[in-house]
Amino acid sequence: MVLVPVVLPPTNVSDDVAPDLGLFSLLREDGSLAPAADPSITPELAWQAYRYIKQLRLLDARMILLQRQGRVGFYGACTGQEATPIGTGLALATQDWVYPALRESSVMLVRGLSLSTYLCQVFGNAGDLLKGRQMPSHMSAREVHQVSWGSCIGTQLPQAVGTAWAAKLRGDDVAVVGFIGDGGTSEPDFHNAMNFAGVYKVPCVIVCQNNQFAISVRPDRQTASQTYAVKGRAYGVPSLRIDGNDVLAVYHAVSRALARARRGEGATFIEAVTYRIGAHSTSDDPSRYRQQEEVDAWLARDPLQRLRRHLVKTGQLDDARDEALEAELNAAIGLAIHEAETQPMPARETLFDDVYAELPWHLKEQRDELLKTPPAPPQGSGH
Ligand SMILES: Cc1ncc(C[n+]2csc(CCOP(=O)(O)OP(=O)(O)O)c2C)c(N)n1
């Protein structure tokens, strides 16, 4: 197998000179904070960020185990990339809307969705807000203003921009965040969304998680552009490239972009440079296309450990407190899994809900016919 070099961000361009070519960060590898950092970055915010990142790290590991045990059909983990959804979740206001891709469901947890409701979607059961109609890891919840991902790469971005445009036309104080992966930037929907966002100056923040992969495809096969962020120049959308493993940089950049959007100054494009530590999904084996040395090099830049070093430095965390936090989070995750897994499957008649405002006669007939037959025995949740 050919050894592929580790793709590290270029450091030869300052983000003061060209924000779309540089790499903005606030939290250094040793855990110290850049001087004159954003005053809204408080110790409480750093602690919250650590708690949510750690929860997501533990949750994803448990979900992968459940998938391997045949209790969950599919799962798309966010391991190594947690700083971007968590930092974004912390920056959003209650009224804002989010259009995620595969790895940003956890924004909903930061915005107050209960863990067991979140997990009911993974099991596709009666507690699932989506009534078992979506693949796992495609969660959504109206109560926290998050729309389900369609699985078709890129389609969420024109939806995000359209929602932001509607908010602008109606004069609503709403900003929208749309997420996309690096691979998604090769889709026509990325072009459509960026073009409309630029022309109509919509209150939208488009966040590209450049995790170095589109399944097995690397950035050098995805684009000839110097960075993903630089693509925003062509659309007239102010763009910046940030360290996606630095949750405080993510929080800062997304907060500022949302504030711009609210002031009526239009859209911002943010490339968050990170690395997918795990497999693309539970259906993938990354050892077929990358070497462990490369993963190890990125593990040294782990967003969780970097933030941990910061909290230790500032006296907010020590080994005992970290162990207590881990035990508390694991217990909550275990309880939520139990609550979700013991729910029944969605009632059969819910199949007919939500498509028509009023059910047509032929579907009423089909529903009544179905209800006359005894339910099939449970088949398990494997896809
Ligand atoms: C239109 C479309 N083409 C192909 C696929 C198959 N597919 C699923 S995920 C994926 C890679 C996506 O990569 P990226 O956008 O970088 O996001 P990541 O999964 O790395 O977070 C592909 C090609 C799809 N779901 N939709």
The ligand as an ORCA input file, in Angstrom:
! r2SCAN-3c Opt
* xyz 1 1
  C     -25.711     12.689     -4.302
  C     -24.979     11.611     -3.555
  N     -23.879     11.034     -4.124
  C     -23.206     10.066     -3.461
  C     -23.638      9.634     -2.224
  C     -22.860      8.539     -1.483
  N     -22.139      9.143     -0.375
  C     -22.584      9.058      0.894
  S     -21.604      9.862      1.992
  C     -20.511     10.298      0.751
  C     -19.276     11.108      1.064
  C     -19.579     12.439      1.645
  O     -18.373     13.080      1.943
  P     -18.334     14.487      2.597
  O     -19.314     15.400      1.944
  O     -16.930     14.934      2.640
  O     -18.892     14.255      4.085
  P     -18.345     13.260      5.223
  O     -19.107     11.970      5.061
  O     -16.880     13.105      5.063
  O     -18.727     13.909      6.504
  C     -20.941      9.827     -0.482
  C     -20.216     10.032     -1.746
  C     -24.809     10.244     -1.677
  N     -25.278      9.892     -0.474
  N     -25.428     11.229     -2.352
*
